Amino acid sequence: MWIKQRIIILLLLLLCSSPAFSWSLPFFHHDDNSVSKKQVGGEQITYQVYGLSTDASKNAVAWLKADQANIGHPLTPQDVQSIFNKSNPTILQSIQPFGFFKASIIRNSLKNTQKHEWVATYYVNPGQPLRITHLSVTLTGDGANQPYFQTYLHNLPIKQTQILQTETYNTVKKTFNNIATKNGFLAGRFTKSEIKIDLAKYTSSITLVYDTGPQYYFGQVFFKQNSLNDGFLQRFVQFKPGDPYSPDKLLTLQQNLSATPYFQSVNVEPATQDQTNLQVPINVTLTPSKSQRYNFGVGYGTDTGIRGTIGWTLPRVTKSGQYFNTNLQASQVQTNLEARYVIPGKNPITQQYYIAASITQESPNTSEGHTQKVSVGKSNIWYGWKTTLSLSQQFDQYNLRGGPWEHSNLLLPELNINKTVVDNPVFPSFGHSLTFKVRGTTEAIGSSTTFLQTELAGNYIFSPTKLSRLLLRGDLGITAVGDINTVPLSLQFFAGGSDSVRGYSYQELGPGKYLLVGSIEYQHQIIEKWYGAVFYDAGNAVNSLTNPAGSVVGPKQPNIILSDILKQSVGLGAVWVSPVGPMELTLAKPLSDPGKSVSLQFSMGTGL
């Protein structure tokens, strides 16, 4: 009996390791059939297998196709008949890893439907599936009582009385090894792993004994490079010698170093384990980027017209990681030249200081402005929230709606807080972002005016179904000031454009001291990477919430409702999910201004 059982176990393990075996299906449910057609030149065979679960049927077809591939030449009619004659045992053998040991072929047929085309059909009675009658899973070693091992042990996907499926059995084994490696138990192994099957009694038992082995720890981190100070690079390491070893922390180190402008390539690898003190030294090989980097770009957008970008970066001004970059961005509505010198903080991953200077010229709507600014600031990341605190000396010359030219001189402190969470950085099916800004100044510190301005913007994306996305967007801004004309154009609110209220051109609405914008958009997949979209936008930038006409301050009017203030539009769009992110072309019709024609607008970005 034991010899017979061991032979059966060996056959089962051979089945599991067969290259024709399919493990890719993530679920197990019943289906009527599995169909496959194989084009190999010469005769063609379509396989149809009925009566099994989807994954078992697909595996049976995979085995039949493997037998066909072994012919090694275009099929003749005689080959087709030979394959069919041998196919019943192949099917019955291929479905045993899914617990079907008592299956039988009810009937089969082979038909020559037309010239060079054949259909092989099989009706299978799966019979009573083999269930797990005994299950024993034991943990030993230093990590046996660790919560991550115990949690998985008490929530195993394999249970007694379940149908015996070797895919689930192998998944359990793989998961124990993954948990061990992830938490620094690098010598973890199964001291016993077996499946015993008694076909006479139609029972099966599984025994697993996993020895976690000892806990391993981080050793020293060695940087192989000559472009930056080793002490500076050590500040990127978020673990210290003696901490429990974790591959995830190595991946984080590699990602953090790769995100800097310093290196062309980053390779983080554990060195040979020290079996004496159970430490794992880490080698980091860094290839420096070029001493100077340039970037050029040209494009077109319905908001900006033709636009171009020129950039220049010195990635390693000092050995302590300080770097410099400058960018010129020019379009038909705005031109900006900025230079920035960056000084990494104590933790260069989350802290940076900067000194910046910029010159901006803009001409939105019927307004025009020129801004020169010098800033110092600090940015910090805390639990995913990026906080930037800055102080700027800003000089502006501007006119509002074609009015007289004004001048301002502002010492302007500003706080900017934002956070973005996405499940996919290119095309998220779920994500949200929130941005809060507050800035202001007073004549008491030498500025030419006194005001306080706040803005809160949020975006939310979720997928009601697998084929759709719903995008929600809102933006609220308020400027507290006695005379709005003393606030320069660069700090005024605007609305309109492909990322604001569609149907209105870029910054057509405004300027104003109040900003209200909201949008809802539904996208549904049409074919592959193409989505259709419908949307509703509403918003405006005004100087008075009681007199929307002309967006000017006027006498209070009774019975003003929100729809009198907000400009509304509806439209349709087509979205292409490109490798660099979604691109959307929309047609929007303003509802608040019936005389305005439909606008064709283009936007690119995740929507967050």
C-alpha positions in Angstrom: 0.0 0.0 0.0 2.8 2.5 0.9 4.6 1.8 -2.4 1.3 2.5 -4.2 0.8 5.7 -2.3 4.3 7.0 -3.0 3.9 6.3 -6.7 0.7 8.3 -6.7 2.4 11.2 -4.8 5.3 11.2 -7.2 2.9 11.3 -10.2 1.1 14.2 -8.6 4.2 16.2 -8.1 5.3 15.5 -11.6 2.0 16.8 -12.8 2.5 20.0 -10.7 5.9 20.6 -12.2 4.9 20.0 -15.9 5.6 23.0 -18.1 2.2 22.5 -19.7 0.5 23.0 -16.4 -1.4 26.3 -16.1 -1.3 28.1 -12.7 -2.4 31.5 -13.8 -6.1 31.4 -13.0 -6.8 33.3 -9.7 -10.2 31.8 -9.0 -12.1 28.6 -9.1 -15.6 28.5 -10.4 -17.7 26.3 -12.7 -18.0 26.9 -16.4 -19.5 24.8 -19.2 -16.5 24.4 -21.4 -13.1 25.5 -22.5 -12.3 26.0 -26.2 -9.0 26.4 -27.9 -8.0 26.6 -31.5 -4.3 26.0 -32.5 -2.9 27.2 -35.8 0.3 25.2 -36.6 0.1 25.0 -40.4 -1.4 22.0 -42.1 -4.4 20.6 -40.2 -5.9 22.7 -37.4 -7.6 21.4 -34.3 -10.1 23.2 -32.1 -10.5 21.6 -28.6 -13.7 21.8 -26.7 -13.8 20.4 -23.1 -17.2 20.4 -21.3 -18.2 19.6 -17.7 -15.2 20.9 -15.7 -14.4 24.0 -13.8 -12.8 26.8 -15.9 -9.3 26.3 -14.6 -9.4 22.5 -15.0 -10.8 22.8 -18.5 -8.1 25.3 -19.5 -5.4 23.1 -18.1 -6.8 20.1 -20.0 -6.6 22.1 -23.3 -3.1 23.2 -22.4 -2.0 19.6 -22.1 -3.7 18.6 -25.4 -1.9 21.5 -27.1 1.4 20.4 -25.6 0.9 16.9 -27.0 0.1 18.4 -30.4 3.3 20.6 -30.3 5.4 17.5 -29.7 4.5 16.3 -33.3 7.1 18.8 -34.5 5.8 19.3 -38.0 2.5 20.5 -39.7 -0.2 18.1 -38.9 -1.5 15.6 -41.3 -5.0 14.0 -41.0 -3.3 10.9 -39.6 -1.6 13.0 -36.9 -5.0 14.5 -36.0 -6.5 11.1 -35.5 -3.5 9.9 -33.5 -3.6 12.8 -31.2 -7.4 12.3 -30.6 -6.9 8.6 -30.0 -4.4 9.3 -27.1 -6.3 12.3 -25.7 -8.5 10.7 -23.1 -5.7 9.7 -20.7 -4.1 13.2 -21.2 -7.3 15.0 -20.1 -7.9 12.8 -17.0 -4.3 13.2 -16.0 -4.3 17.0 -16.5 -7.2 17.6 -14.1 -5.9 15.5 -11.1 -4.1 18.6 -9.6 -7.6 20.1 -9.2 -8.9 17.2 -7.1 -10.5 15.2 -9.9 -9.2 11.6 -9.5 -12.5 9.9 -10.3 -13.2 11.7 -13.5 -14.3 9.9 -16.7 -14.9 10.8 -20.3 -18.6 10.4 -21.0 -18.2 10.7 -24.8 -15.9 12.4 -27.3 -16.0 13.1 -31.0 -13.7 14.3 -33.8 -15.2 16.0 -36.8 -13.7 17.4 -39.9 -15.8 20.6 -40.1 -14.2 21.9 -43.3 -11.0 21.5 -45.2 -8.0 21.3 -42.9 -10.1 22.2 -39.8 -11.1 19.7 -37.1 -13.1 20.0 -33.9 -12.3 17.6 -31.0 -15.1 17.6 -28.4 -15.0 16.0 -24.9 -17.7 15.6 -22.3 -16.2 14.9 -18.9 -17.9 13.6 -15.8 -15.6 15.1 -13.0 -16.8 12.6 -10.4 -16.5 13.1 -6.7 -13.5 15.4 -6.0 -10.8 14.3 -3.6 -10.9 16.3 -0.3 -8.3 17.0 2.3 -9.1 14.7 5.2 -6.1 15.6 7.4 -4.1 18.9 7.5 -1.2 19.6 9.7 0.9 22.8 9.5 3.6 23.5 12.1 6.0 26.3 12.6 9.4 25.9 14.3 12.5 28.1 14.7 13.2 31.6 16.2 10.4 33.3 14.3 7.6 30.7 14.9 5.7 33.0 17.4 6.2 36.2 15.4 2.8 37.9 14.6 3.3 37.9 10.9 3.8 34.1 10.8 1.0 33.4 13.3 -1.5 35.6 11.4 -0.9 33.7 8.2 -1.0 30.3 10.0 -4.5 31.1 11.4 -5.7 32.4 8.0 -4.4 29.7 5.7 -6.2 29.5 2.3 -6.1 25.7 2.6 -8.5 24.0 5.0 -9.4 20.5 6.0 -12.4 19.2 4.0 -11.6 21.4 1.0 -11.0 19.9 -2.4 -7.4 19.0 -2.8 -5.8 21.5 -5.2 -2.0 21.5 -5.6 -2.0 25.1 -6.7 -3.3 26.2 -3.3 -0.8 23.9 -1.6 2.1 25.4 -3.5 0.8 28.9 -2.8 0.9 28.2 1.0 4.5 27.0 0.7 5.5 30.1 -1.4 3.8 32.5 1.1 5.7 31.1 4.1 9.0 31.5 2.3 8.0 35.1 1.3 7.1 36.0 4.8 10.4 34.6 6.1 12.5 36.5 3.6 10.6 39.8 4.0 11.2 39.7 7.8 14.8 38.7 7.8 14.6 34.9 8.3 16.8 34.2 5.4 17.4 30.5 6.2 13.7 29.6 6.5 12.9 26.2 4.9 10.4 23.3 5.0 11.8 20.4 6.9 8.7 18.4 5.8 6.2 19.0 3.0 4.2 16.1 1.7 0.8 15.1 0.3 -0.3 11.5 0.9 -3.1 10.1 -1.2 -5.0 6.9 -0.6 -7.1 6.3 -3.7 -8.6 3.1 -2.2 -10.0 5.0 0.7 -10.2 8.2 -1.3 -8.5 10.3 1.3 -5.6 12.8 1.3 -3.5 14.3 4.0 -1.1 17.3 4.0 1.8 17.7 6.4 3.9 20.9 6.4 6.6 21.7 8.9 8.3 25.1 8.4 11.5 26.0 10.2 12.0 29.8 10.2 15.6 29.5 11.1 17.4 32.4 12.9 16.7 36.2 12.5 19.2 38.0 10.3 20.2 41.6 10.7 21.5 44.5 8.7 25.3 45.0 8.6 27.2 48.0 7.3 26.2 49.8 4.1 29.1 50.3 1.7 28.8 52.8 -1.1 30.9 52.2 -4.2 31.3 55.6 -5.9 33.5 58.7 -5.9 31.2 61.6 -6.7 29.7 62.5 -3.3 30.7 62.4 0.4 30.1 59.0 2.0 28.7 60.7 5.0 26.0 62.5 2.9 25.0 59.2 1.2 24.7 57.5 4.6 21.9 59.9 5.4 19.8 58.2 2.8 20.0 54.9 4.7 16.8 54.6 6.9 18.1 51.6 8.9 21.1 50.9 11.0 23.4 47.9 11.6 21.6 45.5 14.0 18.1 46.3 12.7 16.2 43.2 11.4 17.0 42.6 7.8 14.2 43.6 5.3 14.3 43.4 1.5 11.6 46.1 1.4 14.0 48.6 3.1 16.6 47.8 0.5 14.1 48.5 -2.3 13.1 51.8 -0.6 16.8 52.8 -0.4 17.2 52.1 -4.1 14.1 54.1 -5.0 15.2 57.1 -2.8 18.6 57.2 -4.4 17.2 56.8 -7.9 14.8 59.7 -7.3 17.7 62.2 -6.9 19.5 63.9 -9.8 22.9 62.6 -8.7 23.0 59.2 -10.4 22.5 57.5 -13.7 22.0 54.1 -12.1 21.7 52.6 -8.6 22.2 49.0 -7.7 21.6 47.9 -4.1 22.5 44.3 -3.2 23.0 42.3 0.0 26.5 40.9 0.4 27.4 37.4 1.6 25.7 36.7 4.9 27.9 36.6 8.0 26.9 33.3 9.6 28.7 34.1 12.8 26.8 37.2 13.9 23.9 36.7 11.4 24.5 40.1 9.7 24.0 41.0 6.1 26.3 43.8 4.8 24.9 45.9 1.9 26.7 47.0 -1.2 25.4 50.0 -3.1 27.0 50.6 -6.5 26.3 54.1 -7.9 27.0 55.4 -11.4 27.0 59.2 -11.4 24.9 61.2 -13.8 26.6 63.6 -16.2 28.1 66.7 -14.7 25.6 68.8 -16.6 22.1 67.9 -17.9 20.0 69.6 -20.5 16.4 69.1 -21.5 14.3 70.5 -24.3 10.6 70.1 -25.0 8.0 71.5 -27.4 4.3 71.0 -27.4 0.8 72.4 -28.0 -2.2 72.7 -25.7 -5.5 74.4 -26.2 -5.0 76.3 -23.0 -1.5 77.6 -23.7 -1.1 77.3 -27.5 2.4 76.4 -28.7 4.8 76.0 -25.8 8.4 75.1 -25.2 10.7 74.2 -22.4 14.5 74.5 -21.9 16.2 73.2 -18.8 19.8 73.1 -17.4 20.9 71.2 -14.3 24.1 70.9 -12.4 23.4 67.8 -10.3 26.4 67.9 -8.1 27.6 71.4 -7.2 29.1 70.2 -4.0 30.1 66.8 -2.6 27.4 67.3 0.1 24.6 67.0 -2.6 23.8 70.6 -3.3 22.5 71.1 -6.9 21.3 73.8 -9.2 18.7 73.9 -12.0 17.1 76.5 -14.2 14.1 76.2 -16.5 12.6 78.4 -19.2 9.0 77.7 -20.0 7.4 79.8 -22.8 3.9 79.8 -24.3 1.5 82.2 -25.9 -0.1 83.1 -22.5 2.8 82.8 -20.1 6.6 82.9 -20.0 8.5 81.9 -16.9 12.3 81.7 -16.2 13.3 80.3 -12.8 16.6 79.4 -11.2 16.8 77.3 -8.0 19.6 76.2 -5.7 18.8 73.2 -3.6 20.4 72.3 -0.3 19.5 68.8 1.1 18.4 68.7 4.8 19.5 66.4 7.6 17.2 63.8 6.0 17.7 64.4 2.3 14.7 62.1 1.4 12.2 64.3 3.2 13.9 67.7 3.8 15.2 70.3 1.4 16.1 74.0 1.5 16.2 76.2 -1.5 17.0 79.7 -2.8 15.1 80.6 -6.0 14.7 83.6 -8.4 12.1 83.9 -11.2 10.8 86.2 -13.8 7.3 85.7 -15.2 5.2 87.4 -17.9 1.6 86.5 -18.3 -1.4 87.8 -20.3 -4.6 86.0 -19.4 -7.9 87.3 -20.8 -7.6 91.1 -21.1 -5.1 91.4 -18.3 -1.3 91.6 -18.3 1.4 91.2 -15.7 5.2 91.1 -15.1 6.6 89.5 -11.9 10.1 89.3 -10.5 10.6 87.2 -7.4 13.3 86.1 -5.0 12.5 83.3 -2.5 13.9 81.2 0.2 12.1 78.1 1.4 12.0 74.7 3.1 10.1 71.6 2.0 9.4 68.7 4.3 7.6 65.3 3.8 5.7 63.9 6.8 3.6 60.8 6.5 3.0 61.5 2.8 2.2 65.2 3.4 4.5 67.6 1.6 4.8 70.9 3.4 6.6 73.9 1.8 7.2 77.1 3.8 8.6 80.0 1.9 9.3 83.7 2.1 9.5 85.8 -1.1 10.3 89.4 -2.1 8.0 90.0 -5.1 7.8 92.9 -7.5 4.8 93.2 -9.9 3.7 95.5 -12.7 0.2 94.6 -13.9 -3.1 95.8 -15.3 -6.5 94.2 -14.6 -9.0 93.8 -17.5 -7.2 96.4 -19.5 -7.2 99.0 -16.7 -4.3 101.3 -15.7 -1.0 99.8 -14.9 -0.3 99.2 -11.2 2.8 98.4 -9.2 3.3 96.4 -6.0 6.1 95.4 -3.8 5.4 92.5 -1.4 7.2 90.6 1.3 5.2 87.4 1.0 5.3 84.4 3.4 3.5 81.3 2.1 2.5 77.8 3.3 1.7 75.0 0.9 0.5 71.6 2.1 -0.4 68.8 -0.2 -0.8 65.0 -0.4 -1.5 62.6 -3.2 -2.4 58.9 -2.9 -2.9 56.7 -6.0 -3.1 53.0 -6.8 -1.5 53.6 -10.2 0.7 56.6 -11.0 -0.1 56.4 -14.7 -3.8 55.7 -14.8 -5.3 55.4 -11.3 -8.6 53.6 -10.7 -8.5 55.0 -7.2 -6.8 58.0 -5.8 -7.2 61.3 -4.1 -5.3 64.6 -3.6 -5.7 67.6 -1.3 -3.8 70.9 -1.5 -4.1 73.8 0.9 -2.4 77.1 0.4 -2.3 80.2 2.6 -0.3 83.4 1.9 -0.5 87.0 2.9 1.3 90.1 3.8 0.8 93.5 5.5 2.0 97.0 5.1 3.5 96.7 8.6 6.4 94.7 7.2 7.0 97.0 4.2 4.6 95.6 1.6 2.5 97.9 -0.6 -0.8 96.3 0.5 -2.3 94.1 3.1 -4.2 90.9 2.3 -4.7 87.2 3.3 -5.4 84.5 0.7 -6.4 80.9 1.2 -7.1 78.1 -1.3 -8.3 74.5 -0.9 -8.3 72.1 -3.8 -9.2 68.5 -3.8 -9.6 65.6 -6.3 -11.0 62.2 -5.9 -11.1 59.2 -8.3 -12.7 55.9 -7.9 -14.0 53.1 -10.1 -17.7 52.1 -9.7 -17.0 49.1 -12.0 -13.9 47.5 -13.6 -14.6 49.4 -16.8 -15.2 52.8 -15.5 -13.9 55.8 -13.5 -15.6 58.6 -11.7 -13.6 61.8 -11.3 -14.6 64.5 -8.8 -12.8 67.9 -8.5 -13.3 71.0 -6.4 -11.4 74.3 -5.8 -12.3 77.0 -3.3 -10.3 80.2 -2.9 -10.8 83.4 -0.9 -8.8 86.7 -0.8 -9.5 89.0 2.1 -8.5 92.4 1.0 -9.9 95.9 1.1 -9.2 96.8 -2.5 -8.7 93.8 -4.9 -6.9 96.1 -7.4 -3.9 96.2 -5.0 -3.4 92.5 -5.3 -1.1 91.8 -8.3 -2.3 89.8 -11.3 0.0 86.9 -10.3 -1.9 86.3 -7.1 -5.5 86.7 -8.5 -7.8 83.8 -9.0 -8.9 82.7 -12.5 -11.2 80.0 -13.8 -11.7 78.4 -17.3 -9.7 76.0 -19.4 -9.3 72.3 -19.8 -8.4 71.7 -16.1 -11.0 74.1 -14.8 -14.4 75.0 -16.3 -14.4 73.5 -19.8 -16.2 75.3 -22.6 -14.4 78.5 -21.5 -10.9 79.3 -22.6 -7.9 79.3 -20.4 -8.3 81.9 -17.5 -11.3 83.5 -19.4 -13.2 83.8 -16.1 -11.7 86.3 -13.7 -9.5 87.7 -12.3 -11.3 87.8 -8.9 -11.0 87.6 -5.2 -13.2 84.5 -4.9 -12.7 81.2 -6.7 -15.4 78.5 -6.9 -14.9 75.5 -9.2 -16.4 72.0 -9.2 -16.5 69.1 -11.7 -17.9 65.6 -12.0 -16.8 63.3 -14.9 -17.7 59.7 -15.7 -15.4 57.7 -17.9 -16.2 54.3 -19.4 -13.9 51.9 -21.3 -14.9 51.5 -25.0 -12.1 49.4 -26.4 -8.7 48.5 -24.8 -7.0 51.8 -23.9 -9.8 54.1 -25.1 -12.5 55.6 -22.8 -15.6 57.7 -23.5 -16.4 60.5 -21.1 -19.3 62.8 -20.1 -18.8 65.6 -17.6 -20.4 68.6 -15.9 -18.3 71.6 -14.8 -19.2 74.7 -12.9 -17.2 77.6 -11.5 -16.1 81.2 -11.7 -13.7 83.8 -10.3 -15.5 86.9 -9.1 -15.0 89.9 -6.9 -18.5 89.8 -5.4 -20.7 86.9 -4.5 -23.8 89.2 -4.6 -23.2 90.8 -8.0 -21.9 88.3 -10.5 -22.4 90.6 -13.5 -19.1 91.6 -15.0 -17.2 90.2 -12.0 -17.0 93.6 -10.4 -17.9 94.9 -6.9 -21.3 96.5 -7.0 -24.3 97.1 -4.9 -25.7 94.1 -3.1 -28.6 92.5 -5.0 -31.3 90.4 -3.3 -32.2 86.9 -4.3 -28.9 86.0 -5.9 -28.6 82.3 -6.3 -25.5 80.2 -6.9 -26.4 79.5 -10.5 -26.2 83.2 -11.2 -22.6 83.2 -10.1 -21.3 79.9 -11.5 -20.6 79.4 -15.1 -21.8 75.9 -16.1 -20.9 73.6 -19.0 -21.5 70.0 -20.1 -19.6 67.9 -22.6 -18.3 64.7 -24.1 -14.7 63.5 -24.2 -12.4 60.8 -25.5 -9.6 59.5 -23.3 -6.6 57.6 -24.5 -4.5 55.9 -21.8 -1.0 56.5 -23.2 2.2 55.1 -21.7 2.9 58.4 -20.0 -0.7 59.0 -18.7 -4.2 59.7 -19.9 -4.8 62.2 -22.7 -8.3 63.6 -23.1 -9.9 65.5 -25.9 -13.3 67.1 -25.0 -16.2 69.0 -26.6 -17.8 71.3 -24.0 -20.9 73.5 -24.4 -21.4 76.4 -21.9 -24.9 76.4 -20.4 -24.6 79.8 -18.8 -23.8 81.6 -22.1 -26.0 80.0 -24.8 -24.4 82.3 -27.4 -21.0 80.7 -26.9 -20.0 78.0 -29.3 -18.8 74.5 -28.5 -15.2 74.4 -27.4 -12.6 71.7 -28.4 -10.1 71.3 -25.6 -7.2 69.0 -24.8 -5.7 68.0 -21.4 -3.1 65.5 -20.1 -2.7 64.1 -16.7 -4.0 61.7 -14.1 -6.8 64.1 -12.9 -5.1 64.4 -9.5 
